[in-house]
């Protein structure tokens, strides 16, 4: 009987916190998807793309933010340098 009460208490807490945690989770998910789409559209070797996929997906909100703050512009510069050099 105590297990059921503990479960009910946990569920009630979840329902109570959902309006707060839900939008945060949704924002995190949207930022992660936008970062992944941005990364996949770049003309980069697969190794560099894979190296960024792991932080974007597994470092929660900080990974996509780091990608946009540091990685995206650095990758754009590498692509521009490679295009200037030619094939």
TORKOL-4160 file (C-alpha; in steps of 0.2 Angstrom, whole numbers, padded with zeros to 4 digits, m for minus):
87
<pt num="1" X="0000" Y="0000" Z="0000"/>
<pt num="2" X="0014" Y="0012" Z="0004"/>
<pt num="3" X="0022" Y="0009" Z="m0014"/>
<pt num="4" X="0005" Y="0015" Z="m0022"/>
<pt num="5" X="0005" Y="0030" Z="m0011"/>
<pt num="6" X="0023" Y="0034" Z="m0016"/>
<pt num="7" X="0019" Y="0031" Z="m0035"/>
<pt num="8" X="0004" Y="0043" Z="m0033"/>
<pt num="9" X="0014" Y="0056" Z="m0025"/>
<pt num="10" X="0028" Y="0055" Z="m0038"/>
<pt num="11" X="0014" Y="0056" Z="m0052"/>
<pt num="12" X="0006" Y="0071" Z="m0043"/>
<pt num="13" X="0023" Y="0080" Z="m0042"/>
<pt num="14" X="0026" Y="0076" Z="m0061"/>
<pt num="15" X="0009" Y="0083" Z="m0066"/>
<pt num="16" X="0013" Y="0098" Z="m0055"/>
<pt num="17" X="0030" Y="0102" Z="m0062"/>
<pt num="18" X="0025" Y="0098" Z="m0080"/>
<pt num="19" X="0020" Y="0116" Z="m0084"/>
<pt num="20" X="0037" Y="0122" Z="m0079"/>
<pt num="21" X="0048" Y="0107" Z="m0086"/>
<pt num="22" X="0038" Y="0104" Z="m0101"/>
<pt num="23" X="0042" Y="0120" Z="m0110"/>
<pt num="24" X="0061" Y="0119" Z="m0105"/>
<pt num="25" X="0061" Y="0101" Z="m0113"/>
<pt num="26" X="0053" Y="0107" Z="m0128"/>
<pt num="27" X="0065" Y="0122" Z="m0131"/>
<pt num="28" X="0079" Y="0110" Z="m0128"/>
<pt num="29" X="0073" Y="0098" Z="m0141"/>
<pt num="30" X="0070" Y="0111" Z="m0154"/>
<pt num="31" X="0087" Y="0119" Z="m0152"/>
<pt num="32" X="0095" Y="0101" Z="m0153"/>
<pt num="33" X="0085" Y="0098" Z="m0169"/>
<pt num="34" X="0090" Y="0114" Z="m0177"/>
<pt num="35" X="0108" Y="0112" Z="m0173"/>
<pt num="36" X="0108" Y="0094" Z="m0180"/>
<pt num="37" X="0100" Y="0100" Z="m0196"/>
<pt num="38" X="0112" Y="0115" Z="m0198"/>
<pt num="39" X="0126" Y="0103" Z="m0195"/>
<pt num="40" X="0120" Y="0090" Z="m0208"/>
<pt num="41" X="0118" Y="0104" Z="m0221"/>
<pt num="42" X="0136" Y="0109" Z="m0220"/>
<pt num="43" X="0148" Y="0102" Z="m0233"/>
<pt num="44" X="0160" Y="0094" Z="m0221"/>
<pt num="45" X="0169" Y="0077" Z="m0220"/>
<pt num="46" X="0158" Y="0064" Z="m0211"/>
<pt num="47" X="0171" Y="0063" Z="m0197"/>
<pt num="48" X="0169" Y="0081" Z="m0192"/>
<pt num="49" X="0150" Y="0080" Z="m0193"/>
<pt num="50" X="0150" Y="0064" Z="m0181"/>
<pt num="51" X="0162" Y="0073" Z="m0169"/>
<pt num="52" X="0149" Y="0087" Z="m0167"/>
<pt num="53" X="0134" Y="0075" Z="m0166"/>
<pt num="54" X="0139" Y="0068" Z="m0150"/>
<pt num="55" X="0140" Y="0085" Z="m0140"/>
<pt num="56" X="0124" Y="0091" Z="m0148"/>
<pt num="57" X="0114" Y="0076" Z="m0143"/>
<pt num="58" X="0122" Y="0070" Z="m0127"/>
<pt num="59" X="0127" Y="0087" Z="m0118"/>
<pt num="60" X="0109" Y="0092" Z="m0116"/>
<pt num="61" X="0106" Y="0111" Z="m0119"/>
<pt num="62" X="0124" Y="0116" Z="m0118"/>
<pt num="63" X="0130" Y="0105" Z="m0133"/>
<pt num="64" X="0119" Y="0114" Z="m0146"/>
<pt num="65" X="0123" Y="0131" Z="m0138"/>
<pt num="66" X="0142" Y="0127" Z="m0140"/>
<pt num="67" X="0139" Y="0122" Z="m0158"/>
<pt num="68" X="0131" Y="0138" Z="m0163"/>
<pt num="69" X="0143" Y="0149" Z="m0152"/>
<pt num="70" X="0159" Y="0140" Z="m0157"/>
<pt num="71" X="0157" Y="0126" Z="m0170"/>
<pt num="72" X="0146" Y="0133" Z="m0183"/>
<pt num="73" X="0157" Y="0149" Z="m0187"/>
<pt num="74" X="0173" Y="0139" Z="m0186"/>
<pt num="75" X="0166" Y="0126" Z="m0198"/>
<pt num="76" X="0160" Y="0139" Z="m0210"/>
<pt num="77" X="0178" Y="0146" Z="m0210"/>
<pt num="78" X="0185" Y="0129" Z="m0214"/>
<pt num="79" X="0173" Y="0126" Z="m0228"/>
<pt num="80" X="0177" Y="0144" Z="m0235"/>
<pt num="81" X="0196" Y="0140" Z="m0234"/>
<pt num="82" X="0193" Y="0123" Z="m0242"/>
<pt num="83" X="0183" Y="0131" Z="m0257"/>
<pt num="84" X="0197" Y="0145" Z="m0259"/>
<pt num="85" X="0210" Y="0131" Z="m0261"/>
<pt num="86" X="0200" Y="0122" Z="m0274"/>
<pt num="87" X="0200" Y="0103" Z="m0277"/>
